Amino acid sequence: MPQVFHPSMNTFARVSIFGAIFLVATIFGIGWGLVRSPYMTEAGVIRSQPVPFSHLHHVGDIGLDCRYCHRSVETEAFAGIPSTEVCMNCHSQLWSESEMLAPVRESFRENKPLEWTRVHDTPDYVFFHHGIHVSKGIACERCHGQVDKMPLMWRQNTLHMEWCLECHRHPDKNVRPKEDVFAMGWKPKSTTPTGAELVAAHHIRSETNCSICHH
């Protein structure tokens, strides 16, 4: 029986197969990298705000406690965004004529909230409760980074599920004494209990069941 295909077709077939595998792997790699890139996660990306609020100045320089602005962080799911009245507690006296703060004065005068852009925002199908995490000794900077060094706010972490699960699987690596939850740049002392001791003291259970976050 005569040969139907030229012998060179064997080489062509091999090249096609390996080329297809390489192409699929390349597409998968690009997709994998894209999902984890700042373009998708917005990690490290500064979002536009109605007023360029500086945590570096207010937290790092002045020393404001997180709870002064985020008043529901210890008890509620949402940490809370400060009302204009909170801003005006200081800025009715300090920098009261600053052009940069004109939107704040207008908001206060018209009793209309400023429309802040959420920087840390989980999808609607994910439930996150600030109060529970704070009460268990999980610090603000564990998720938000050292905001006292941020002239403008950006997302420090990806907020991907794998990032959350890493903490849930190993809470002993992330927990700290409750009195230090709001401290920035915290380092454990020689007298600080170990992570395992804090996990036991705070009655932390390593919750990784889907229903914990996806109700």
ABEGO torsion letter per residue (X at the ends): XBBABBAAAAAAAAAAAAAAAAAAAAAAAAAAAAAABAAAAGBGBBBBBABBBBAAAAAAAAGBBAAAABAAAAABABAEBBBAAAAAAAAAABGAABAAAAAAAAAAAAGBBBBBBBABBBBAABBBBAAAAAAAGBBAAAAAEBAAABABBBBABAGBAAAAAAAAABAAAABBBAAAAABBGBBBBAABBBAAAAAAAAGBBBBABAAAABX
